[in-house]
Amino acid sequence: AQRVTQPEKLLSVFKGAPVELKCNYSYSGSPELFWYVQYSRQRLQLLLRHISRESIKGFTADLNKGETSFHLKKPFAQEEDSAMYYCASRGSTLGRLYFGRGTQLTVWP
Amino acid sequence: GAVVSQHPSWVICKSGTSVKIECRSLDFQATTMFWYRQFPKQSLMLMATSNEGSKATYEQGVEKDKFLINHASLTLSTLTVTSAHPEDSSFYICSAPPTATNYGYTFGSGTRLTVV
């Protein structure tokens, strides 16, 4: 079965500091990895996915198959980045998403 | 982009009563809808997958008779919590899978259920 692990439940940084949210996955095939963000009182929304290799709101994530990781990074955190971040994987085209437990990021001014 | 409208956003009900949560796909058709449950500060746990025109698929440990799922049309999926108890209090979220024009999963805004 697929599993997504986010080791940090809480993460706090100061504004302007680099931030890295860790995500590891376990899947024998070729999973599709996502990062979703949930701002306070809002619905989950897609931040980025590994296939597109794009940067959204300054965030990037690289799939490392050797380490089975998909860490989310941003060089200079902003206060508005404070939110809950979920790493998720999908094993088939229209299959379910497997979510990590989420990391609550707080960016202090 | 694709939008899933979920209602109600919050509901308070008495123990023993039933509550229906609706998720509608706006401007697109959703043959599948995923229903999640989220506890405070925790991850989303998949409860079941509804499919238009067929029975829902439930995850292990989820009571089918308690959480009734119906996918009446290509734009409407419902979750009914029957004979609700305080332990059913939670945040319920629906999600539609990607479409030809929207590669991300689309999430409803969630329903906060409180059973008193």
Boltz contact constraints between the chains, C-beta under 6 A:
constraints:
  - contact:
      token1: [A, 43]
      token2: [B, 107]
      max_distance: 6.0
  - contact:
      token1: [A, 43]
      token2: [B, 109]
      max_distance: 6.0
  - contact:
      token1: [A, 44]
      token2: [B, 107]
      max_distance: 6.0
  - contact:
      token1: [A, 46]
      token2: [B, 104]
      max_distance: 6.0
  - contact:
      token1: [A, 94]
      token2: [B, 97]
      max_distance: 6.0
  - contact:
      token1: [A, 96]
      token2: [B, 34]
      max_distance: 6.0
  - contact:
      token1: [A, 96]
      token2: [B, 46]
      max_distance: 6.0
  - contact:
      token1: [A, 99]
      token2: [B, 43]
      max_distance: 6.0
  - contact:
      token1: [A, 99]
      token2: [B, 44]
      max_distance: 6.0
  - contact:
      token1: [A, 101]
      token2: [B, 43]
      max_distance: 6.0
  - contact:
      token1: [A, 102]
      token2: [B, 43]
      max_distance: 6.0
